[in-house]
Amino acid sequence: MPSRTLRRGWLLAALIALNAICVSALRAPTPDDYDMAEPPRPGRGFDRPSADAWSVTPTPTVDVAAKLHALPAPAARAASPGSVSLTENRISFAQLVGRSSSAGVVLGLAANLSVFRSTDQMMTWSTTPASNVAFMAASPANPATLFFAGNWPSTTNWISRDLGATFQSIRSPSSFSRVLFHPTDPTWALASGISSSLYVTLNGASTWTPVLSSASVFDFDWCGAGTNGMPKSQICILMNGGGQGQPAWRSRMLAVTADFGGTFTPLLQRQVEYFLVHPRFIFAIATDCTSGTGSLFVCPLGSNTLTFTAAHVPNGVTVDRIAPEQFLDDSMGAVWLGVQTVPPSSGVPSHGDVYVSDMTGSNYARVFQHVFQQTNWWDLESVQSLPGVYLVNELVNWQEEDATNNHAVPLLKTSVTFNMGKSWQYLAPPINDSLGNPIVCTGPCSLNLFGVTTWIGAGGYGFFGHFYSNPLATGLILATGNVGPQIDFRPYAVNTYMSRDGGLTWVELMKGSFVYEYGDCGGILVLVRNQVLTNVAYYSLDEGLTLNAFNFTDNPVVVTNVWSTSASGKRFVISSSRPGAPTRIYIGLDFTGILENACGDADYEFWSPPGGNCPLGRTVTYKRRKQTSYCFNDDQQVATHVVNSTNCPCSVSDYECDFGYVQSSDGTCVPDPAVSFVRECAPDGTMWVSQGYRKIPFDSCVGDLPGYAPKQQSCTPSSSGSAGGDSHAVSAGGLVVIGLFVGLLVGVVAGAVGFWRFTIWRRNRHRGGYSRRDAFEEEPFIQ
């Protein structure tokens, strides 16, 4: 199952902390079975490598067509299924990198620090010259360029410019802990040494030049380099710029250099604890040295200058920490920010509120309260094939505290929004179960699904597949959960569900807990039980109408995941282990022979997503394969799956409460009396004044609605005021607010920065954000 999107290589210090895996008979996986930068997710996980689990021992391909049988009997189809080809490899990977959608090449860093290469999407593997490798880094400008950093204290590295077909040995001035390629030039890269020095190469890693000396660098990134008129050489560095007679804030100074360390310009005259470069913004957490209060600052990357302003969050918000995982999504242009309200140290289950920014990334309004979260992972996911659709788990018993001061068992209910969080609704339960029997439920019943918090095993509540979608599988969602008043954590109560319409309606796909993955843009579904010993996998060629079972191995295994290197591909990998065996077993499934024909025009349907009339200000029509068309998706058809998008006239449904306003009991937006403003007057003597509403981010309706859109008026002496006065003013960048900086108690050590940055940038880079997507289609992939 799945890439929410973005990458860094520094993390491998944690990934190479190898421990052997021992799986006893008839037990479910435990947290020790997983060792990943981001937790194992359905369709994406790679398991804790064993110290001796490095040899590649592929078995011959097995034709299992004779073993196929249908559960239930498959419906009539145009062509009978062909064979599913199987391969088995005993090799444990700490990291994978590659580009599979076009070349089919993936490289894996094994437990013994050697690099292996696959040219058939991980079905088989061969050795390479690269050895004693700590981590791998891929160039976003040219995915064929890969850097393999030597394990500390080695200064011998490797570079490949052809996806691992050939390797060149490279010496470096220091053992590197992190390598960061330039976003547009594969011959440029930054690297940090073990002693916190920073180096740059401008010739493809042949030579490295110091940028900053020892113990000076806490963090670094290319920031807007070569875009919007900014210098190609522009680097943001969190550094120690202090010294005798210098202000205290310079001891953790965020500065920019465009001449590789010749000169530095401070970006904030505050002590910066952490910063994050995002494709559209730079976020920084800075502390006022006098008051000790931390604040979140935002710098847009849409101009040729770097200017930070304070983020505006409603009064009363308390943040006890901030990490990249709290930036939940930005695929629609607006930033979804999770703010923890109850820490895990209390007796109440950990939870928080979710805020969504406007398109400037600066002004935040709350869209959901009491979202369940564990270890800073949040039960909120976007439906990646449908803009503006999100699923969330609400902690119903958010005020309950266990009498023993342990965490109360969380009572979770799942909701969905089709309009970027303006309104939410519970999930409609299926009418019948997967056996055709009516589903009987008493009380306030709805369908409730597990999120990422249970998939990572946080809180000891189990390992269940979370709600999972893919940008290429239009409208499809897979998940595990149950029908009832809230989520039931008992394994025998968990079933597997699917939606074909973005979460509006659901069917029970299978009894029990499964892991699952998409292939062929949703034309192939693969499911395997993940809580018991099994040797049976299921696949569907008709989006769950029929499920075909086959034996993928002779001896039962404990399955931890099933995933694909490409959501448009036809090859899958099952990650598993056998009781008492020290190594992981990766079993490849090849479905290229299961059907003979590519889809034609008659095999596709035109479909529009749910959400009422003109969700987000437009009607969109998609082309997707019919459920009963037994053919492989045509690549050209998939590339043009959005066939029509028409903007609608603006209506009330296209607006939400502006920052500084709250929704009243009658549904209108009224001023928040706790918010004070300073109004900015433009050079022409006018200002924009909010009427209490703002257009929903990413909404494309046309024509402003009277009484809802901001209005322009002349500046007056009374242009400052509070919510109790007249209308609030807005500027081009949104409302200007006094004293609403969020109190951020930030405990970020320098070592943790590399881990966080790797995690957040693993999420969906090519969509311009960090929505939690897991396919590595058309981009470098790092696990």
Secondary structure by P-SEA (a helix, b strand, c coil): cccccccccccccccccbbbbbbcccccccccccccccccccccccccccccccbbbbccccccccccccccccccccccccbbbbbbbbccccccccccccccbbbbbccccbbbbbccccccccccccccccbbbbbcccccbbbbbccccccbbbbbcccccbbbbbbcccccccccccccccccbbbbcccbbbbbbcccccbbbbcccccccccccccccccccccccbbbbbccccccccccccccccccccccccbbbbccccccccccccccbbbbbbbcccccbbbbbbbbccccbbbbbbbbbccccccccccccccccccccbbbbbbbcccccccccccbbbbbbcccccbbbbccccccccccccccccccccccbbbbbbccccccccccccccccbbbbbbbccccccccccccccccccccbbbbcccccbbbbcccccccccccccccccccccccccbbbbbbbbccccccccccccccccccccccccccccccccccccccccbbbbbbccccccbbbbbcccccbbbbbbcccccccccccccccccccbbbbbbccccccbbbbbbbbcccccccccccccbbbbbbccccccccbbbbbbbccccccccccaaaaaacccccccccccccccccccccccccccbbbbcccbbbbbbbccccbbbbbcccccccccccccccccccbbbbbbcccccccccccbbbbcccccccccccccccccccccaaaaaaaaaacccccccccccccccccccccc
